Amino acid sequence: MSFKQLQVSRPIVQKLEAEGITDPTEVQEKSIPLIFEGKDVLVESETGSGKTFGFSIPVVQEVEGNDTQALILSPTRELAKQINEEIEKITAEEQETVVIYGGVSYKPQIEGAKKSNIVVGTPGRVLDLLEQGEIDLSSLEYFVLDEADRMMDMGFQDELEGILSFCPEERQNLLFGATIPRDLKRLCEKYSIDPEIIRIKRKKHTRNLDEKYLDIDGNKKLSALYTLLEDRDRDLSIVFCRTKNTTRWVAKKLRKNGVNAQALNGDMSQHKREEMMERFENGEVNVIVATDVAARGIHVDNVTHVFNYDVPDTPDTYTHRIGRAGRQGKEGEAVTLLENKQHSQFRQIKRKHKGKIKRMDKPNLKQIQM
């Protein structure tokens, strides 16, 4: 199926082609027609499957006039900015967008919101500006949640309900995530949202992801990580740790041993995080060592490897972590470092992934300077 067959306008098709995008992904094929029909949708599809264009193409095609007609919420500042960048690739000259998030000055965001057709933002700052009367949603037609499941995980439910209280009842709700948690279903029930549910199974874009785990003693984990990083022909890698302190420690030790690694965590200022992400995307930094919260905004196509230095606490967290690698058909590898005491915790993750996570042979560990 082509974008033209999906009734996507010629100007948007041409802009997509200019970006090298000629064929819709499965999530786009299934969601775009329903959105054009005016239906609410609840979409479960993995990271990297093309969800952003799945909701933004019909929104951009239908939005016109001067009022704010679309509100797109995401869980992190980094992701909000990336969504906006994707949207700007297909907007018409007369369409305006603005990104709204905390940690920066109010004034440019307030001015941008007054003239934008499409507002992209994080729940906290958006609710703040709504309560100040600086955003007018009276003409809103589209209410969009991207990574809706992560917003539930991060405790944004109160903010989302606050924002919904400012939205007109007659609106279209577009909810996208890698999973559909109970809290999200309850939110739909509470606000009488009865969406068409679309579930996308793993397809080509994730079949190239090789999932493994390595049995390793706790005191040899750093050496194992270093060995895995050094032995692989890779582009960009993300190492996941449970705590901010561990990200700093691991990144420091890797740098001491010649690996171009930097930590990414919630203690960093917004400016520093954005600067780090820009360096990562440009390849100036090859390895990001991150917490789950800090990494939720990372959507970089050239990530080839994900390493779980600390075991994910839930199967959903595992899914979100590994979804950072092997995007859009590219090959990738996800390796979990597993201590003896963590096997029972990891068993639940292996069950959910139905035999896809294979035990790997222990490599010859390289010496590491501590």
TARA-V913196 format. One record per residue. N is the residue number from 1. RES is the residue in one small letter. SS is DSSP state (H for helix, E for strand, L for the rest). OMEGA is omega in degrees with one decimal (* if undefined). Layout:
BEGIN
n->{N	N}
res->{RES	RES}
ss->{SS	SS}
omega->{OMEGA	OMEGA}
END
This chain:
BEGIN
n->{1	2	3	4	5	6	7	8	9	10	11	12	13	14	15	16	17	18	19	20	21	22	23	24	25	26	27	28	29	30	31	32	33	34	35	36	37	38	39	40	41	42	43	44	45	46	47	48	49	50	51	52	53	54	55	56	57	58	59	60	61	62	63	64	65	66	67	68	69	70	71	72	73	74	75	76	77	78	79	80	81	82	83	84	85	86	87	88	89	90	91	92	93	94	95	96	97	98	99	100	101	102	103	104	105	106	107	108	109	110	111	112	113	114	115	116	117	118	119	120	121	122	123	124	125	126	127	128	129	130	131	132	133	134	135	136	137	138	139	140	141	142	143	144	145	146	147	148	149	150	151	152	153	154	155	156	157	158	159	160	161	162	163	164	165	166	167	168	169	170	171	172	173	174	175	176	177	178	179	180	181	182	183	184	185	186	187	188	189	190	191	192	193	194	195	196	197	198	199	200	201	202	203	204	205	206	207	208	209	210	211	212	213	214	215	216	217	218	219	220	221	222	223	224	225	226	227	228	229	230	231	232	233	234	235	236	237	238	239	240	241	242	243	244	245	246	247	248	249	250	251	252	253	254	255	256	257	258	259	260	261	262	263	264	265	266	267	268	269	270	271	272	273	274	275	276	277	278	279	280	281	282	283	284	285	286	287	288	289	290	291	292	293	294	295	296	297	298	299	300	301	302	303	304	305	306	307	308	309	310	311	312	313	314	315	316	317	318	319	320	321	322	323	324	325	326	327	328	329	330	331	332	333	334	335	336	337	338	339	340	341	342	343	344	345	346	347	348	349	350	351	352	353	354	355	356	357	358	359	360	361	362	363	364	365	366	367	368	369	370}
res->{m	s	f	k	q	l	q	v	s	r	p	i	v	q	k	l	e	a	e	g	i	t	d	p	t	e	v	q	e	k	s	i	p	l	i	f	e	g	k	d	v	l	v	e	s	e	t	g	s	g	k	t	f	g	f	s	i	p	v	v	q	e	v	e	g	n	d	t	q	a	l	i	l	s	p	t	r	e	l	a	k	q	i	n	e	e	i	e	k	i	t	a	e	e	q	e	t	v	v	i	y	g	g	v	s	y	k	p	q	i	e	g	a	k	k	s	n	i	v	v	g	t	p	g	r	v	l	d	l	l	e	q	g	e	i	d	l	s	s	l	e	y	f	v	l	d	e	a	d	r	m	m	d	m	g	f	q	d	e	l	e	g	i	l	s	f	c	p	e	e	r	q	n	l	l	f	g	a	t	i	p	r	d	l	k	r	l	c	e	k	y	s	i	d	p	e	i	i	r	i	k	r	k	k	h	t	r	n	l	d	e	k	y	l	d	i	d	g	n	k	k	l	s	a	l	y	t	l	l	e	d	r	d	r	d	l	s	i	v	f	c	r	t	k	n	t	t	r	w	v	a	k	k	l	r	k	n	g	v	n	a	q	a	l	n	g	d	m	s	q	h	k	r	e	e	m	m	e	r	f	e	n	g	e	v	n	v	i	v	a	t	d	v	a	a	r	g	i	h	v	d	n	v	t	h	v	f	n	y	d	v	p	d	t	p	d	t	y	t	h	r	i	g	r	a	g	r	q	g	k	e	g	e	a	v	t	l	l	e	n	k	q	h	s	q	f	r	q	i	k	r	k	h	k	g	k	i	k	r	m	d	k	p	n	l	k	q	i	q	m}
ss->{L	E	L	L	L	L	L	L	L	H	H	H	H	H	H	H	H	H	L	L	L	L	E	L	L	H	H	H	H	H	H	H	H	H	H	H	L	L	L	L	E	E	E	E	L	L	L	L	L	L	H	H	H	H	H	H	H	H	H	H	H	H	L	L	L	L	L	L	L	E	E	E	E	E	L	L	H	H	H	H	H	H	H	H	H	H	H	H	L	L	L	L	L	L	L	L	E	E	E	E	L	L	L	L	L	H	H	H	H	H	H	H	H	H	H	L	L	E	E	E	E	E	H	H	H	H	H	H	H	H	H	L	L	L	L	L	L	L	L	L	L	E	E	E	E	L	L	H	H	H	H	H	H	L	L	L	H	H	H	H	H	H	H	H	L	L	L	L	L	L	L	E	E	E	E	E	E	L	L	L	L	H	H	H	H	H	H	H	H	H	L	L	L	L	L	E	E	E	E	L	L	L	L	H	H	H	H	L	E	E	E	E	E	E	E	L	L	H	H	H	H	H	H	H	H	H	H	H	H	H	H	L	L	L	L	E	E	E	E	E	L	L	L	H	H	H	H	H	H	H	H	H	H	H	H	H	L	L	L	L	E	E	E	E	L	L	L	L	L	H	H	H	H	H	H	H	H	H	H	H	H	L	L	L	L	L	E	E	E	E	L	H	H	H	H	L	L	L	L	L	L	L	E	E	E	E	E	E	L	L	L	L	L	L	H	H	H	H	H	H	H	H	L	L	L	L	H	H	H	L	L	E	E	E	E	E	E	E	L	H	H	H	H	H	H	H	H	H	H	H	H	H	L	L	L	L	E	E	E	L	L	L	L	L	L	L	L	L	L	L}
omega->{179.8	175.8	178.3	178.1	177.2	179.9	175.5	-174.4	-179.1	179.9	179.7	177.6	-179.7	178.3	176.7	179.2	178.0	177.7	-180.0	-178.9	-175.6	-177.7	177.9	173.2	-177.7	-178.9	177.3	178.8	-174.8	-175.6	-174.7	-180.0	179.6	178.8	176.6	178.4	177.9	-176.7	168.9	177.8	172.7	-168.4	174.2	-179.1	-172.0	172.2	179.1	-176.6	177.6	-177.0	-175.1	177.2	177.1	177.1	-173.3	179.1	178.7	179.0	-179.5	-178.5	-174.5	-175.9	175.1	-177.8	-172.8	-175.4	173.0	-175.9	178.9	174.3	-178.1	-177.5	176.2	-173.8	-176.1	178.2	-178.1	-179.0	177.6	179.6	-180.0	176.4	-179.6	178.5	178.2	-179.3	-178.4	177.7	-173.9	-178.8	174.2	-177.2	-175.7	-179.6	-179.1	173.9	175.4	175.3	-175.2	178.0	-176.3	176.6	178.4	-176.2	177.8	-165.3	-179.4	-179.6	177.7	179.3	179.2	-178.4	-176.7	-176.4	-174.2	173.5	-175.5	177.1	176.4	-178.0	174.5	-172.3	-175.2	-178.0	178.4	179.1	177.8	-178.6	174.9	-179.9	176.0	-178.9	-176.3	174.2	-179.9	-178.9	-175.6	179.1	-175.3	176.4	-176.6	173.6	-171.3	171.0	173.8	-171.6	-178.2	179.9	179.3	177.2	175.8	179.7	-175.6	174.8	-178.3	-173.5	-179.9	178.9	179.6	178.2	176.0	179.1	180.0	179.3	177.9	-175.4	174.5	-178.8	179.4	-179.8	176.8	-177.0	-178.5	-173.0	-175.2	176.3	177.2	176.0	176.2	-178.2	-179.4	-178.3	179.5	176.3	179.0	177.5	178.4	-179.4	-177.2	-176.8	174.6	175.0	-177.4	-170.1	165.4	-177.9	178.8	176.5	-179.5	177.7	178.6	-178.6	-174.9	-172.7	176.5	179.9	179.9	-179.6	-178.4	-176.1	-176.6	167.8	-178.2	174.0	-174.8	174.1	-177.2	-177.4	178.5	-176.5	-177.9	177.4	178.4	178.9	179.1	179.7	-180.0	179.3	-176.3	-175.2	-171.7	172.4	-170.6	174.1	-179.0	-178.0	173.1	175.3	-178.1	176.3	-176.7	-173.8	178.4	179.7	-179.9	178.7	-179.0	-177.4	-178.5	-179.4	-180.0	-179.4	178.4	178.3	179.6	-179.4	171.2	177.8	-177.5	-173.1	176.9	178.0	173.9	-178.7	-172.9	177.7	-178.3	176.8	179.2	-179.5	-179.1	179.3	179.5	178.4	179.7	179.8	178.3	178.2	178.6	179.4	-178.9	-179.8	176.9	171.8	-175.3	-175.6	173.0	176.8	-165.1	166.7	179.4	-178.2	-177.9	-174.9	-174.9	178.4	-177.9	175.5	-176.0	-171.5	-174.7	175.1	-178.9	-174.6	171.1	177.0	175.1	177.7	172.2	-178.2	176.8	-176.7	179.6	174.7	179.5	177.5	176.9	-179.8	-179.4	178.9	-173.8	178.1	178.4	-176.5	176.9	-176.8	173.9	173.1	-179.9	-179.2	179.4	-179.9	176.5	-177.0	177.0	176.2	-168.5	174.6	-176.7	-175.4	-175.1	-175.8	-179.1	177.6	-176.0	-178.1	179.1	178.7	179.8	179.0	-177.9	-178.4	165.3	172.7	-177.7	-178.2	-175.2	175.2	-179.9	177.1	-179.1	179.4	172.0	-172.9	177.6	176.1	-179.7	177.2	178.6	*}
END
